[in-house]
């Protein structure tokens, strides 16, 4: 995922107090990254959508205490920290 820079030159709210759509898009991207950084579960429940290189998931089925895994550089597979298949 390529997190865009915050739209600093655009007001966050319009004259009616509504959130500007550019800011809404950016906030949604930040929230997706936040949610993915705390996501965990079994191998069967690994995410299959909104994948990007480097996206982390804590797989509770791996090893005695579970292990963190990441999407590979093409976001097509999950790998352990050493790059081997998870």
N, C-alpha and C positions, 0 to 999 in steps of 0.2 A: 504494500500500500504506500502510496506517495502522499503523505500528509501535507496538504497545502499550508502555506503561511496564513496566519490570521489576516483578514481583510482590513488592515489598519487604517486605510484612507477612506473607508466607508463607515458612516455612523452605524453603531450597533442597532439603534432604534430609529424609526421614522418619526415624523412630527405627531403621529397618533399614538406613539408608544409601542408600535408593533415591531417585532424583531425583523431586521433586514434579512432577506433570504440568503445573501452571501454569508452572513454570520451564522444563520441556521445550518447551512451546509457544513461550515467549518466545525461547529459545535457537534454535529452528528458524527463527523470523522473522528474527532477527539474522543467522543464517547465510545465509538466502536473499538478504538485502540485500548481504552481503559477497560472495557468489558473483557476483551480478549486476554488482557494481561492477568486476569484473575480467574480465568475459566479452567475448570478441571473436571475430570470424570473418567469413565472407563474407556478402553480402546473402542468399544462399540459406539460410543457417543462422541467420538472426535468430530469436530466441525468439518463440514463439507462445502460450505459456502463462505463467502467473504474471506477467502484465504489470500495471503500475500507472503512473499519471501520474508522469513524471520518471525512470522506469527508464532507465538508460543501457546502451548497447551500443556497442562500437567496431567499426565496419564497415570491414574491411580492403579491401573492393572499391571504396570511394568515394575518388576523388581519387588522386593519386600515392602517398600514404602512408597512406591510410585516414582516416576521420573519425569522431568521436564523434557518436552520434545518441541521441535520447531519445523515449520514448513521449509522445504528446501528452496534453493534459489529460483526454481521455476514454479514454485507453489503447487507442485503436483504430487508431492509425497511428504510424509512426516519422517524426520530423522532425529537421532540422538545428538548430543553435543559434539560427538566425534565424527558425525556425518554418516554413520551407519544407519540402515533402515530401522525404523521403530515399529 
